[in-house]
Amino acid sequence: MLPYQTLLPLQRGASPGLPQQIAAGLIDLIRRGVLPFGARFPGARQLAGQLGVNRQTVGLAYEELQAQGWLVQRPRTAPVVCAQLPEVPGQPLPVAAGQFPARAAFQFTKTAAAPAGQLPAQSTLVLDGGSPDARLVPHALLARNYRLASRGAARRPHLLGYAAPNGVRRLREQLARYLHDTRGVPATADHVFVTRGSTMAFFLLAQLLVQAGDTVVVAARSYAEADAIFQSRGARLARVAVDEHGLVLDELEVLCRRQPVRLLYVTPHHHYPTTVTLSAARRVRLLALAEQYDFIVLEDDYDFDYHYAEAPILPLASADRRGRVIYTGSLSKVLAPAYRIGYVVAPAEVLAALAPIRVLVDQLGDPLLETAVAELLADGTLHNHLARSRQQYQHRRDVFCAALQARLAPWFTFVPPAGGLAVWGRFAAGVDLPKLAQRCQELGLLISDGRAYQLPTEPQPSHLRLGFAVLTPAELERSVRILETALRALH
Ligand SMILES: Cc1ncc(COP(=O)(O)O)c(C=O)c1O
C-alpha cells in the first residue's frame, strides 16, 4: 500500500473538512498518475488506519469520489479508479485552447514605449543596440556570493523581510567607492539609491520631478524609453540637435530663453544612440546654463566603463557642487541586463523623496542579489571582469569596424566609436532598412529595422546602431558577411 499518510497530508479542524481533503488528495494522485486508471483504492479501513481518521470519514471521501465520477464501486470488490475518468488520467490537466479570454472586457490606453522583443533563438546572431557579452560574466563567483548571502539570510531571516527601498547598504557603499575611484563622483553610500536598472531610476525621478506640462529637453535622437517615461508624466519634450561635439548648446540656450525648462536628459559620455562624446568645453557651458536657467540635469551614464583609446572625460556629476546634476548608472552593460541593478546618485533629500515612490511600485530591490554583487565589487572581481571585458570589446570593435569597412563600404558609413559597445552609422540612400532587417533575419542575423532611430524629418529609416560587444570576433565576421549578402541580394 502506498504511504498515504505522506501522500495525503491533512489539516485537522480546517475547512473544507477531512472527507473533502481526502477526496481532493486522491484526485490529485490520479491526475499525477500515482493512482493509474483501473487501480484499486485502498480499503477504507486500512486507509483510515494510515491517516488516523475514522472509517466513516474515508467512506464519505469515497462517496464524494464516486459522485464526481472518479471511483467505481462494484459489489464485494475494492473500489477502483474509474476507466472513464472525468479528466485525462495520469497527466496534469491540459488547459483547453481558447478557454482563457483572448481580449479584455474593458478599454485601456497603451503606452508609447515599444515592448522588448522576444529572446532570439540561441543559434541566431544579434547585432543589438549595445549589450555586453553575458558569456563573460563571472557567473560562478556571483552564484557563490548569492549562495553565501542566502545562507546568511537563513540564519538572520529578518534580512528577507521588507527592507529599505534604497538598496542594501553594503552595495551602496561599494557603488559609492567604485563611482569615486573610477570617475571622481564624490558620493557616499547616503547619496546612492539602488534601483532595478536605470529605467526604474528614470521612472522614479520622473514621478518626483516632472509634472504635466513641464518641458523636458532631450536630444533630437534620444533613448526612446526615457522619452516615453517623461511623456507618460505629461511632459512636453523639446529636442535639441547633436553634432560631433555632442548636444548643440546654442539651440538649448535659445530654447531656455523661450520657455522654462524643468529637466534636461543627457548621455554625455556616449550620446545614445550616436555614440558622440560631449566635449569638455560644452560640459562646462552646460552646467553654467543649468544654473542660469534653473533646470535639472539628468545624466544617464549607461556605459562609462567602456572607453578604449584615451582617458574618459569625467561625468558632469563629478564637477557638480551645486546639487544640479542627478546621476544614473547601471550594471546592465557591466554584467547583464537581466540582473537589473541600476542606481541614482543625488543629494540625500532627493533620494529620501524617491523612497516612498519606489515603495509604491516595488517595495524594495533584491537584497540577496545586491549583497552578492556588493561582494563582487568589494573583492575586486568586478574590476577584473571589467578590465578583461574592456580588452575583449576593444578587440571586437576593431574586428567589427574593419569588417564593416571592408565589406559594407559603399552602403554603410560610420566613425569608429572611441568607446561604448556599439557602432552608429548611416546607410546610403536607397537601402531599405526594414527589408534589409527582414532579409538578415532569414539568414540568421537580427538587426533593428532602424525605425527606432528615425527622425520625424526623415522619410525613411537610414541610421542603425550595431552592438559589437555581444559577439565574438568570428561571430562578428559572420554577421558582417550576412549583412553583405543581404545588401547584395537587395541591390
Ligand atoms: C541610453 C541607455 N540608458 C540606460 C540603459 C540601461 O537600462 P537599464 O539599466 O534599465 O537596463 C540603456 C540600455 O540599453 C541605454 O541604452
Ligand as a Chemical Component Dictionary entry (heavy atoms), coordinates in Angstrom:
data_LIG
# 
_chem_comp.id                   LIG 
_chem_comp.type                 NON-POLYMER 
_chem_comp.pdbx_formal_charge   0 
_chem_comp.three_letter_code    LIG 
# 
loop_
_chem_comp_atom.comp_id 
_chem_comp_atom.atom_id 
_chem_comp_atom.alt_atom_id 
_chem_comp_atom.type_symbol 
_chem_comp_atom.charge 
_chem_comp_atom.model_Cartn_x 
_chem_comp_atom.model_Cartn_y 
_chem_comp_atom.model_Cartn_z 
_chem_comp_atom.pdbx_ordinal 
LIG C1 C1 C 0 20.771 55.070 -23.080 1  
LIG C2 C2 C 0 20.562 53.961 -22.111 2  
LIG N1 N1 N 0 20.360 54.247 -20.831 3  
LIG C3 C3 C 0 20.186 53.266 -19.924 4  
LIG C4 C4 C 0 20.225 51.936 -20.285 5  
LIG C5 C5 C 0 20.159 50.854 -19.253 6  
LIG O1 O1 O 0 18.916 50.484 -18.901 7  
LIG P1 P1 P 0 18.751 49.507 -17.656 8  
LIG O2 O2 O 0 19.746 49.892 -16.619 9  
LIG O3 O3 O 0 17.353 49.772 -17.197 10 
LIG O4 O4 O 0 18.952 48.125 -18.138 11 
LIG C6 C6 C 0 20.387 51.598 -21.602 12 
LIG C7 C7 C 0 20.352 50.196 -22.000 13 
LIG O5 O5 O 0 20.405 49.808 -23.112 14 
LIG C8 C8 C 0 20.575 52.628 -22.545 15 
LIG O6 O6 O 0 20.789 52.337 -23.840 16 
# 
loop_
_chem_comp_bond.comp_id 
_chem_comp_bond.atom_id_1 
_chem_comp_bond.atom_id_2 
_chem_comp_bond.value_order 
_chem_comp_bond.pdbx_ordinal 
LIG C1 C2 SING 1  
LIG C2 N1 SING 2  
LIG C2 C8 DOUB 3  
LIG N1 C3 DOUB 4  
LIG C3 C4 SING 5  
LIG C4 C5 SING 6  
LIG C4 C6 DOUB 7  
LIG C5 O1 SING 8  
LIG O1 P1 SING 9  
LIG P1 O2 DOUB 10 
LIG P1 O3 SING 11 
LIG P1 O4 SING 12 
LIG C6 C7 SING 13 
LIG C6 C8 SING 14 
LIG C7 O5 DOUB 15 
LIG C8 O6 SING 16 
# 
